[in-house]
Amino acid sequence: MDVKSLPEFQFFPYPAKYPIESKELPTDDPITLNTSSSWTYCGPLLTLEPCNLPSSFNTWAEATISGSILPSLFSFLAYVHDFLTKNNQSHYWLTIRASKGSDEFDTPRWHTDDLFFSPLQPPITHIRRESLFSPITNLLKSTWTGPTTNQNLSAQISPSKPQTKHHDHPPTPPTAQIPSTSPNPTNWKLTTTLLGPGTLFIPSATNRLARATQQAAKSAARAADPDHVCVSVRCVGCAMAAESVRAQLAVELGGHGVVQASAGECVFFRVGEDKGAVHSEPRSHGDRVFVNVVPGHEADLRALMAKWGMEYPRAWCVGLPLVIGEEECLRDVEGEI
């Protein structure tokens, strides 16, 4: 299926190709979560055999999940691999995010995902000034499972030099985007939910209006604090502005209605503020396992990993408790393929 012909988002049911009676996979017992954490892999399409998965997956799964997600995960990935191959993609950024129930999304967080890759642009001749809503959050939401109870966000802020109020050019948001080697970088992703409620989407009929509403709210927040400079990935100023925009959009988009992905459905959706699908995490008071796939050209993904100081390919987990004396757990945030 050619992604060029698809709308902003679409749901596709995928078959269960790895049934419970498969001798190579454990039975798909009822799944419960021990903790909230995530596992991420960036590299060529995985071989869908348990023995060939990166060792960090087993470390993560054993610590995080009671039961096995492999039958349902492999069914989804088999569909994903076929979809990507038909669209000339053979590498991806894959994240499995396991989340314990909470009230975090009782108020929806309507947003479009940021682009990972952008076409090559002419060099910028003026100095970039960082402002609110850094696209870097697009990466963090794939791996960061939230602050711990003892975490002080204000401690993440470093002193910055005083800024003048005069701007020769308007503030430019910082970016985590990678200039793509392709004139047509991937601007879409595939997701599913293996456990718990599916992602919420604004209906296609009003998605363009929802995007305009989002952009207006974010522009107003930036204009309210034009001299803001991010000095940390987890910037308190950005977080406060984002929460304000979130509350505003929850009200303004409340009358648009929602559509929700069901179990056994692969969700295709576009990203970016101009053409992306407006969506939100669902209200979830129980365990949830969400899978996110961002395809990309090998050179682009290599550059993305290099920007974060990591080798390619790479697999790592985030959110597991450290266990003193166990080297594998101490190397919590990254693991060898």
C-alpha positions in Angstrom: 0.0 0.0 0.0 1.5 3.3 -1.1 1.5 5.8 1.8 1.2 8.7 -0.6 -2.4 7.8 -1.2 -3.4 7.5 2.5 -5.1 10.2 4.6 -3.8 11.8 7.8 -4.6 8.6 9.7 -6.2 5.3 9.0 -6.8 2.1 11.0 -5.8 -1.3 9.5 -6.7 -4.6 11.1 -3.8 -7.0 11.1 -4.0 -10.8 11.4 -2.7 -12.9 14.3 0.1 -14.7 12.4 1.6 -16.1 15.6 -1.2 -18.1 17.3 -1.0 -19.3 20.8 -0.2 -22.9 19.7 3.0 -21.8 18.0 5.8 -24.0 19.4 8.4 -21.2 19.0 6.6 -18.7 21.1 5.4 -18.7 24.7 1.7 -18.7 25.2 0.0 -15.3 25.3 -1.0 -15.5 28.9 -2.9 -12.7 30.6 -0.5 -9.8 30.7 0.0 -7.6 33.8 2.7 -5.0 34.3 5.2 -4.9 37.2 6.3 -1.3 36.5 6.2 1.5 33.9 9.2 1.4 31.5 10.1 1.3 27.9 12.3 -0.6 25.5 13.6 0.9 22.3 15.4 -0.4 19.3 16.9 1.5 16.3 18.2 -0.4 13.4 17.3 -2.8 10.5 14.0 -4.7 10.7 14.2 -7.2 13.4 14.2 -11.0 12.8 10.9 -12.2 14.3 12.4 -15.0 16.3 12.7 -14.9 20.1 16.3 -16.2 20.0 17.4 -13.3 17.7 16.0 -10.4 19.6 18.5 -8.0 21.3 19.4 -9.3 24.8 18.1 -6.1 26.4 14.6 -7.0 25.3 14.6 -10.0 27.5 16.0 -8.0 30.4 13.3 -5.4 30.0 10.4 -7.9 29.5 11.3 -10.0 32.5 11.5 -7.0 34.8 8.4 -5.2 33.4 5.8 -7.8 32.2 4.1 -10.8 33.8 3.1 -13.0 30.9 4.4 -12.7 27.3 3.6 -10.1 24.7 5.6 -11.9 22.0 2.7 -13.5 20.1 0.8 -10.3 19.8 4.0 -8.2 19.2 5.3 -10.5 16.5 1.8 -10.4 14.8 2.0 -6.6 14.7 5.6 -6.5 13.6 5.0 -9.0 10.8 2.3 -6.6 9.4 4.6 -3.6 9.9 7.5 -5.3 8.1 5.3 -6.1 5.1 3.9 -2.5 5.1 7.4 -1.0 5.3 8.9 -3.2 2.7 6.1 -2.3 0.2 7.1 1.4 0.9 10.8 0.8 0.4 11.7 1.1 4.1 13.9 -1.4 5.8 15.0 0.4 9.0 13.0 1.8 12.0 13.0 3.3 15.4 10.8 0.9 17.5 9.6 1.7 21.0 7.5 -0.5 23.3 6.1 1.6 26.2 4.5 -0.2 29.2 2.6 2.1 31.5 0.8 1.4 34.7 -2.6 3.0 35.1 -2.8 6.6 36.2 -4.9 9.7 35.9 -2.3 11.5 33.7 -4.5 11.5 30.7 -7.9 12.1 32.2 -7.5 15.4 30.5 -6.5 14.7 26.9 -3.2 15.9 25.4 -4.2 16.8 21.9 -1.1 17.3 19.7 0.6 16.4 16.5 3.9 14.5 16.6 6.9 16.4 15.5 8.9 15.4 12.4 12.0 13.3 13.0 13.5 14.1 9.6 13.3 17.3 7.5 14.5 17.9 3.9 17.8 19.7 3.6 17.3 23.4 4.0 19.5 26.4 3.0 21.9 27.5 5.8 20.4 29.8 8.4 22.4 33.1 8.5 21.1 34.5 11.7 21.5 33.2 15.2 18.9 30.7 16.3 17.1 31.6 19.5 15.4 28.8 21.4 11.8 29.3 22.4 8.9 27.2 23.8 7.8 23.8 22.7 11.0 22.2 21.6 10.4 19.3 19.1 12.9 17.4 21.2 9.8 16.1 23.2 9.0 13.9 20.2 12.0 11.8 21.1 11.4 11.9 24.9 7.9 10.7 24.8 9.1 7.5 23.2 11.5 6.7 26.1 10.8 8.8 29.2 8.1 7.3 31.4 7.7 10.3 33.6 9.4 11.9 36.6 10.0 9.9 39.7 8.4 11.1 42.9 11.6 12.6 44.2 12.5 14.4 41.0 12.9 18.1 41.1 12.4 19.5 37.6 13.7 22.9 38.7 17.0 21.2 39.4 17.4 20.5 35.7 17.6 24.2 34.9 21.1 25.7 34.5 21.8 29.4 34.8 21.8 31.2 31.5 23.2 34.6 30.4 20.8 37.5 30.5 18.9 38.0 27.3 18.1 41.2 25.6 14.5 42.0 24.7 15.5 43.1 21.2 15.1 40.5 18.4 16.7 41.0 15.0 14.7 37.8 14.0 11.8 36.1 15.6 12.6 33.3 18.1 13.1 29.9 16.5 12.2 26.7 18.4 15.1 24.3 18.9 14.9 21.2 16.9 15.8 17.5 17.3 15.1 17.0 13.6 17.8 15.4 11.4 18.2 16.9 7.9 17.3 13.9 5.7 19.5 12.5 2.9 16.3 12.0 1.0 14.2 14.7 -0.6 11.1 12.9 0.7 11.9 11.9 4.3 9.4 9.7 6.2 6.7 11.9 7.7 4.5 9.1 9.1 4.5 6.3 11.7 2.7 3.1 12.6 1.4 2.2 16.1 -0.7 -0.3 18.0 -1.8 -1.1 21.5 -1.1 -4.6 22.7 -2.8 -4.0 26.1 -5.3 -1.4 27.2 -7.1 1.4 25.4 -6.1 2.6 22.0 -5.0 6.1 20.9 -7.6 8.8 20.4 -7.8 10.8 17.2 -9.7 13.9 16.1 -12.0 12.8 13.2 -10.6 13.3 9.7 -13.4 15.8 8.8 -12.2 18.3 11.4 -8.5 17.4 11.7 -7.4 20.4 9.6 -9.3 22.8 11.9 -7.9 21.0 15.0 -4.4 21.6 13.6 -5.1 25.3 13.1 -6.5 25.5 16.7 -3.3 23.8 18.0 -1.0 26.1 16.1 -2.8 29.2 17.3 -2.7 28.1 20.9 1.1 27.4 20.7 1.8 30.6 18.9 0.0 32.5 21.6 2.0 30.8 24.3 5.3 31.6 22.5 4.2 35.2 22.1 3.5 35.5 25.8 7.1 34.7 26.6 9.2 35.6 23.6 12.5 35.8 25.5 12.3 32.3 26.9 15.4 30.2 26.3 15.4 26.5 26.9 18.5 25.4 28.8 17.4 21.8 29.6 15.7 19.0 27.8 13.2 19.0 30.7 12.5 22.7 30.8 10.1 23.9 33.5 9.1 26.9 31.4 8.2 24.7 28.4 6.4 22.3 30.6 4.2 25.0 32.1 3.4 26.4 28.7 2.6 23.0 27.4 0.2 22.3 30.2 -1.5 25.6 29.6 -1.9 24.8 25.9 -3.1 21.3 26.8 -5.9 22.6 29.0 -6.9 25.1 26.4 -7.1 22.5 23.6 -9.0 20.1 25.8 -11.7 22.7 26.0 -11.5 24.0 22.4 -11.4 20.5 20.8 -13.8 18.9 23.1 -16.7 19.3 20.7 -14.9 17.7 17.7 -15.6 14.1 18.8 -13.1 11.3 18.8 -12.3 8.1 17.0 -10.3 5.4 18.8 -8.1 2.5 17.6 -9.2 -0.9 18.6 -7.2 -4.0 19.7 -5.7 -5.7 16.7 -5.5 -2.6 14.6 -2.4 -1.0 13.2 -2.7 2.8 13.1 -1.0 4.7 10.2 -0.8 8.4 10.8 1.1 11.4 9.5 3.3 13.7 11.7 4.2 17.3 11.7 2.3 20.5 12.5 1.3 21.0 8.8 -0.1 17.6 7.9 -0.1 15.6 11.1 -3.0 13.8 12.7 -4.2 15.4 15.9 -4.3 12.7 18.6 -4.0 12.1 22.3 -3.1 9.3 24.7 -6.3 7.8 26.1 -7.6 7.8 29.6 -6.0 4.7 31.1 -6.5 3.6 34.7 -5.2 0.1 34.0 -2.1 -1.4 32.5 -1.2 -0.4 28.9 1.4 -1.6 26.4 1.8 0.7 23.4 4.1 0.1 20.4 5.4 3.0 18.2 7.3 2.5 14.9 9.0 5.4 13.2 10.5 4.3 9.8 13.5 6.0 8.4 16.3 5.7 5.9 19.4 4.1 7.4 21.6 7.2 7.0 18.9 9.3 8.7 18.6 7.0 11.6 22.4 6.7 12.0 22.5 10.5 12.1 19.7 10.6 14.7 21.5 8.1 16.9 24.9 9.9 16.5 23.2 13.1 17.6 22.5 11.4 20.9 26.0 9.9 21.1 24.8 6.3 20.4 26.0 3.7 18.0 23.8 2.2 15.3 22.1 -0.2 15.5 21.3 0.0 19.2 18.7 -1.2 21.7 18.1 0.1 25.2 15.6 0.3 28.0 14.5 3.1 30.3 12.7 3.1 33.6 14.0 -0.2 35.1 15.1 0.0 38.8 18.8 -0.2 39.3 19.9 -3.3 41.1 23.4 -3.0 42.7 25.6 -5.8 41.8 23.9 -6.7 38.6 25.9 -5.2 35.7 23.2 -5.6 33.1 20.7 -3.6 35.2 23.2 -1.0 36.0 23.6 -0.4 32.3 19.9 0.6 32.4 19.6 3.1 29.6 21.5 1.3 26.8 22.3 -2.2 25.9 24.3 -3.9 23.1 22.5 -5.5 20.2 
